[in-house]
Amino acid sequence: MAPITHVLFESASGYAVFEAKLSDDIGSRTQAVQESITDLAKFGKLVSLMSFLPFKSAAQALENINDISEGILNDHLKSLLELTVSKTSKKSPVLVAVSDPGIGKSIKDALNINCDASEEALEIIRGIRLHATKLLKGLQSDDLTKAQLGLGHSYSRSKLKFNVNRIDNMIIQAIALLDQLDKDVNLFSMRIREWYGYHFPELVRLVPDNHQYARVAQFIGDKDTLSEEKLPDLAAILEDDTTLAQNILDAARGSMGSSLSDIDMLNISAFATRVVSISDYRKSLVSYLSEKMNLVAPSLTALLGERISARLISHAGSLTNLSKYPASTVQILGAEKALFRALKTKGNTPKYGLIYHSTFIGRAGPKHKGRISRFLANKCSIASRIDCYSDNPTPKFGEALRAQVEERLNFFETGAPPSKNADAIRKVLDDLALEDDDEDADVDMPLTTLEPSPQKKEKKKKRKSDAMDVDEDEDDEEPSAKKVKLSKEEKKALKKAKKEAAKAEGDDGKKKKKKDKKEKA
């Protein structure tokens, strides 16, 4: 293998090309490079700067780093290599050391210059990077560090390319927290029921809801202090159920529970307050998750609901990952253990995973659960791709897909043929196109212009004086004309009529000219 003759060094400040002075023996030159990397005096004898092309702006640096990361040869780098590195020949072979094989392949294809990204090449580039401030003339010690910091921030921002309203990471964290809160609220509610049940055991039967029970226990405290005066406030906690409030009061008066000391009641009240606050936060988290899902994945949310859609996104890792999954993977997402167990034991594979909690599968008959889960997974895959790759996500696609699932359920029950997917999607696209036309054009036309062609033909036959009279009459009538929004078909008809009128007017003008020529002749 020929020795390395040139080294391409990519930095945040620009591109540099060094000439390498290495021996032909592979072992000796590799050892020489490794020994001299830390010593600038020795390493300076192995490489010498040929050319340095700095970036003119931060935008140009960002453009070049994006191209380099994708293995694309930028014109900025191409011009430097064309001017600096001579073409390969048998007498003088050229081998350029590069840090990435991808950019080396692009250089080879575009300029026919051999490139090397071996360990030896990386060692040389590592040495240049270590002594860059000394080897690159005109650069101070802080210049390269500042350029690296600024370019690093710009590159990260360009790679993220996020919309703050469409960050699916927030959904993943929110659904995980919601699942944890469900467990905690249930556990704490059982604890408060058991703890407060020693004092007021009858309340468990009267108030089955966990959140309401904690609020009622916090409000009542010592059951002996509950009186008629507290009934309105107690009814407000129970959603204005005065009958239930009266039943609680009657049960408190005849309760079989034991009395508690002040310190015990204080601890129970403090714990009940904590359970109530956690329950209230859980409700606010549910509304936040619903709002976030409608922003990030409106079609998937309209099809499955917020909780199931969020769990699918969380299990896949992101909305982008979910959109890349085929429908067969979406169908069993969440049932991986059952799938691998079935494959290992050669049993039946699962029919559904997380989508089992959808209402569609619960409504389907036992014979059709597998079929409807397969169909639903197909629609979920379509909805996730629409949400992921749409610039302006809309729930209308999800509503159309949901209607298709409803039709499929109806087909299983009655045999009525469902609509085709292409027709449903085309209908939504037409509706969105009409909305865009109404928003952008928003053309208001008077009613008198709906039939323009007969009026124009009548005007041509009249004299100038009559035409002036007609114009005055039309000016008088214009304020009384109602304005309406034309549909798409009416707009097309109006354009067609105008074209026909213009064509007819042109034909009349040609006939008149021919007639004048004949008269002159």
C-alpha positions, 0 to 999 in steps of 0.5 A: 500500500502506498504511503499517505501523501496528504492529510485532510483536516476538518475543523470548525474554522475551516478545511486544511490540507497537510503534506505528509512525509512518511517512510514507505515501511508501514510498521516504521511509519506507524510507530513513528507517528505514534511516538511523535504525536505528543511532541510537536517538534517531532510531529512537525517534521511529519506534516507540513501545512499546504493550504488552509481555507477558513469558513466565511460565516457560521452558516457556511460552516453549518452547511459544510458540517451537515454535508460532511456528516452525510458523506457529501462532498461540498463545493467549498471542500471540492475547490480546495482539493482541486487546487491543492491535491494533484491527480494520481499518476503511476510515478507520483501516487496520491493518497489522502488521509480522511477521518470518515470513509463516507467522505473519502468515497465521495472524494474518490467518485468526484475527483478520482483521488484515493483516500485512506481512513485506516488507523494510521490516517486517524493517528495522523489526524489526531496529532494534527487536532492536538497541535492545531493551534500551532500548525494552523497559521493565523489562529489563536488558542481560543479561536478554535475552541469558540468556533467549535462551541458555536458550530456544535450548538448550531449543528445540534439545533439543525439536527433537532429541527423541532417544533416546541408544540410537537415534542413527543418526548413530553408525551412519553414522560406524561403517560409514564407518570400517569401510569405511576400516579394511577398505581400510587393513587390506588395504593394510597386510597386503599391505605386511607380507607383502611386507616380511616375505616377504624374510625368511620367504617360505614363511609367505605360503603357510602362513597366508593370513589377513591378521590371523593372518599379522600376529600370526604375523610379530609372534610369530616375529620372526627365523625363526632363533629359532623352536624347539620350545619356542615351538610351543604359543604359536604353535599358540594364535595359529593357533587350536590348529592344532598341525599348521600350527604344526609346518609353520611350524617346519619351513618356518622351518628350511629357509627360503630367505629372507635374513637381516635386521639388528636395526634392520630386524627391529625396524621390521617387528615394530613395523609388525606390532604396529600392523597387529594392533592395527588388526585387533583394533579392526576386530573390536570395531567390527564388534561395536559396529555389530552391537549398534547396528543391533539397537537402531536398526533391528532389523527391517531388520537381521533382513532384510538383515544389519548391514552392508547395512542400515548402508550403506543408512542411511548412503547415505540420510543417516538412517533417517528419510530411508530410511523416506521413500524408495519401494521403487523408490528403495531398489532402486537406492540406490547405483547412481545413476551407472549409472542416470544413465548408462543414462538418458543413453544410453537403455540398460537401467537397473540392477536393484539397488544396495546390496541386490545384496550380499544373499544373497537376490539371490545365491541367485536364478536369473539370470532372477529376480534383477530380480524378487527385488531388486524384492520385497526392496526392497519389504520393506526399505521396510516394515522401515525404516518400522516401525523408524523410527516404532515406539516399541519396535522389535522384530526380529520384523517383520524375521524375518517379512519375511525368511521372506516373501522365503524363500517368494518364492525357493521360489516361483520354484523350485517354484511353491509359493504364498507367504503374503500380506504382510497375514497375515504382519504380522497374525500378528506383531501378534497375537504381540506382543499376546499377549506384552503381555497376558502381561506386563501381566495375567499372570493365574494361574488354578486348573484348577478355574475352567476350567469354572465354569458347571456348578458355579455352577448346582449351587450355586444349587439347594442350601441354605445349609447345603449351600453352606457345606459346599461352600465348606469343601470348596473351601477345602480343595481350593484349595491343591492346585489347579495354577495355569496361564496361560490363553490368549486364547481361554480368557480370553474363554470364562471371561468369557462364562461369568461373564456368562451365570451372572450373567444366569441369577442375575438371571432366577432372582431375578426369578422368585422375586419374581413368585412371592412376589407371587402368594402374597401376593395 
